[in-house]
Amino acid sequence: MRKTILVFKVPVLSLCCAALFCVLQTGQALAATPAYTATLIAGPYTIDVSLSQNPPFTDQPFEVIVGAHSGSQQFSGQVVAEPGLGTDAVPLHAQLLPLVGSAGKISGSLHLPVRGAWQLVINVNGAQGPGSASTDITVGAPGAIPPWLAWIIAVTPLTLIAWWVHQQRRYRRRLLAENWAG
């Protein structure tokens, strides 16, 4: 009975630790604060532009949120992602729609397929007429593997090594007990 408990205790504890790391890693991605915020002047408006990722990664959509820097003015508009120098791509457009639950904010989702330098041009329309502002971003390539998978790959050999050391200690204790008895 004691033998089976010890054989499974170390691998199970290691897998629990790996699961904990995976949960903590994904919890960081669910943070409510924007990854990047810039205050820009778009014609007669001072606006705050927030990005959900900094840097944004290729093939992963990210959200652009635009709101008035002070007050809650009603806007409409669009965001245009123009490729920078050395980035082989075409301009991409996304409509900015009212953000649910936030008065005076508009948002849109962009999906940039090429890594490199991009310029985000935000065109807004409000009570004082149209306005335009831009900010530069650099789109990065995503990681080779997801962080949760990297943790599992890293912890698996450690689990096996811990199990092997445990088995060697048990074997040594058994040999010492036989020598004392014999």
Backbone torsions as a table, in degrees:
resi	resn	phi	psi	omega
1	MET	NA	-49.0	-179.5
2	ARG	-64.2	-33.9	-178.4
3	LYS	-63.8	-45.5	-179.0
4	THR	-67.5	-34.4	179.1
5	ILE	-65.2	-44.2	-178.7
6	LEU	-69.6	-35.4	-179.0
7	VAL	-64.0	-37.1	-176.7
8	PHE	-95.3	-11.7	-175.5
9	LYS	-66.2	-47.9	-175.7
10	VAL	-66.2	-49.8	178.9
11	PRO	-62.2	-37.1	-179.4
12	VAL	-67.3	-42.4	178.2
13	LEU	-63.9	-38.5	179.0
14	SER	-66.5	-40.6	177.7
15	LEU	-66.3	-35.2	176.4
16	CYS	-64.6	-40.7	177.3
17	CYS	-63.4	-42.1	179.0
18	ALA	-62.8	-42.0	178.8
19	ALA	-63.6	-38.7	178.3
20	LEU	-62.5	-43.8	177.7
21	PHE	-62.2	-39.6	179.1
22	CYS	-63.2	-43.6	-179.8
23	VAL	-65.3	-42.3	179.4
24	LEU	-65.6	-37.1	-179.6
25	GLN	-66.4	-43.3	179.8
26	THR	-72.6	-25.7	178.2
27	GLY	-65.0	-30.5	178.6
28	GLN	-68.0	-32.6	-178.8
29	ALA	-71.8	-19.0	-177.2
30	LEU	-94.0	14.0	-178.7
31	ALA	-63.1	145.1	-174.7
32	ALA	-85.4	-14.8	-177.9
33	THR	-83.7	145.5	178.5
34	PRO	-69.8	152.3	-179.3
35	ALA	-79.0	-25.9	-177.3
36	TYR	-147.7	134.0	176.5
37	THR	-136.8	132.9	177.3
38	ALA	-131.0	142.7	174.9
39	THR	-100.3	121.4	-175.2
40	LEU	-125.6	159.1	175.3
41	ILE	-107.0	117.8	-179.9
42	ALA	-116.2	91.6	-177.0
43	GLY	62.1	-122.7	-179.3
44	PRO	-83.1	1.5	-173.9
45	TYR	-110.6	145.5	168.0
46	THR	-106.9	118.0	-173.3
47	ILE	-121.5	153.5	172.1
48	ASP	-105.3	125.6	178.3
49	VAL	-111.2	122.5	-179.0
50	SER	-118.7	138.5	175.9
51	LEU	-113.1	141.9	-178.7
52	SER	-78.1	-17.5	177.7
53	GLN	-132.7	142.2	173.8
54	ASN	-144.3	107.5	-1.0
55	PRO	-80.4	152.9	172.1
56	PRO	-69.6	152.4	-179.1
57	PHE	-110.3	152.8	177.1
58	THR	-63.7	149.1	177.4
59	ASP	60.7	18.4	174.5
60	GLN	-129.8	114.5	-179.4
61	PRO	-64.7	144.5	175.7
62	PHE	-132.0	156.4	-174.1
63	GLU	-100.7	137.8	174.6
64	VAL	-111.1	123.6	179.8
65	ILE	-117.7	129.2	-178.8
66	VAL	-121.1	131.5	177.6
67	GLY	-147.3	161.6	177.5
68	ALA	-67.9	140.5	-179.5
69	HIS	-66.6	-38.9	175.9
70	SER	-134.8	134.8	-177.5
71	GLY	87.8	-172.9	179.5
72	SER	-134.4	74.0	178.7
73	GLN	-78.2	149.8	178.1
74	GLN	-88.8	125.4	-179.6
75	PHE	-120.8	160.3	162.6
76	SER	-137.7	164.9	179.0
77	GLY	164.1	-166.1	178.8
78	GLN	-147.3	161.7	174.8
79	VAL	-119.7	135.5	179.2
80	VAL	-118.3	125.0	175.9
81	ALA	-98.6	109.9	-179.3
82	GLU	-103.2	130.7	179.5
83	PRO	-66.9	141.0	178.6
84	GLY	-85.2	-174.6	179.0
85	LEU	-61.9	132.1	178.7
86	GLY	85.3	-2.8	178.8
87	THR	-102.2	115.5	-176.1
88	ASP	-88.7	90.0	-178.5
89	ALA	-157.3	175.1	177.4
90	VAL	-110.6	155.5	177.5
91	PRO	-62.1	142.5	179.5
92	LEU	-117.9	141.0	-178.0
93	HIS	-117.1	144.6	174.3
94	ALA	-143.9	132.8	176.8
95	GLN	-72.1	143.0	173.7
96	LEU	-100.7	117.6	-177.6
97	LEU	-109.8	156.6	179.6
98	PRO	-56.7	135.6	179.8
99	LEU	-81.9	125.3	-178.3
100	VAL	-66.4	129.0	176.7
101	GLY	87.3	-1.4	178.8
102	SER	-130.6	113.1	-179.3
103	ALA	-73.2	133.3	175.5
104	GLY	81.4	8.4	178.7
105	LYS	-116.5	144.0	176.1
106	ILE	-124.2	152.0	-177.6
107	SER	-143.9	157.8	176.7
108	GLY	-152.5	160.8	-178.4
109	SER	-114.2	133.8	177.9
110	LEU	-117.2	147.9	177.9
111	HIS	-131.5	101.0	-176.5
112	LEU	-95.7	119.4	-172.7
113	PRO	-85.5	-10.9	-174.3
114	VAL	-125.5	135.1	177.5
115	ARG	-80.4	154.9	-179.7
116	GLY	134.6	-162.9	-177.3
117	ALA	-83.3	134.5	177.2
118	TRP	-134.9	153.5	173.4
119	GLN	-119.2	123.8	176.4
120	LEU	-92.2	119.8	177.5
121	VAL	-106.3	118.9	-178.8
122	ILE	-104.7	117.0	177.5
123	ASN	-105.4	120.9	-179.4
124	VAL	-121.6	150.5	174.7
125	ASN	-126.3	132.0	179.7
126	GLY	-146.5	-162.8	-176.9
127	ALA	-65.0	-28.3	-178.4
128	GLN	-97.2	12.6	177.4
129	GLY	103.0	-172.2	-177.5
130	PRO	-81.4	157.5	176.7
131	GLY	-151.8	155.6	-178.3
132	SER	-140.7	141.0	177.4
133	ALA	-144.9	159.9	179.5
134	SER	-141.4	155.6	175.9
135	THR	-144.8	149.3	-179.1
136	ASP	-95.9	140.6	174.6
137	ILE	-135.5	159.6	174.2
138	THR	-119.5	122.9	-179.6
139	VAL	-91.4	128.7	-178.7
140	GLY	-103.1	165.2	175.3
141	ALA	-82.5	142.2	179.0
142	PRO	-68.1	162.1	177.8
143	GLY	-62.4	158.8	-177.8
144	ALA	-64.1	-40.2	177.9
145	ILE	-136.9	156.2	178.5
146	PRO	-65.4	148.8	-178.4
147	PRO	-58.1	-37.4	-178.5
148	TRP	-65.2	-36.1	178.3
149	LEU	-71.5	-36.1	177.3
150	ALA	-62.3	-40.6	178.6
151	TRP	-64.7	-41.5	179.4
152	ILE	-63.7	-43.0	178.5
153	ILE	-63.8	-37.8	-178.8
154	ALA	-72.2	-35.1	-175.1
155	VAL	-82.3	-26.0	-177.1
156	THR	-58.4	-49.7	177.9
157	PRO	-63.6	-34.8	178.5
158	LEU	-64.2	-36.6	176.8
159	THR	-63.5	-46.1	179.5
160	LEU	-64.5	-39.9	178.1
161	ILE	-65.2	-43.0	178.5
162	ALA	-62.7	-40.8	177.8
163	TRP	-64.0	-41.9	179.7
164	TRP	-64.2	-43.6	178.0
165	VAL	-63.0	-41.1	178.2
166	HIS	-61.2	-44.2	178.8
167	GLN	-64.7	-38.0	178.3
168	GLN	-65.7	-39.0	177.7
169	ARG	-65.9	-41.7	177.3
170	ARG	-63.1	-42.2	179.5
171	TYR	-63.5	-42.0	179.7
172	ARG	-65.5	-42.7	178.0
173	ARG	-61.9	-39.5	179.1
174	ARG	-65.2	-40.4	178.1
175	LEU	-65.1	-42.2	178.8
176	LEU	-65.4	-38.0	178.6
177	ALA	-66.1	-38.3	178.1
178	GLU	-66.8	-37.8	178.8
179	ASN	-66.9	-38.1	178.4
180	TRP	-70.4	-36.6	-179.3
181	ALA	-74.8	-33.1	-173.6
182	GLY	-94.3	NA	NA
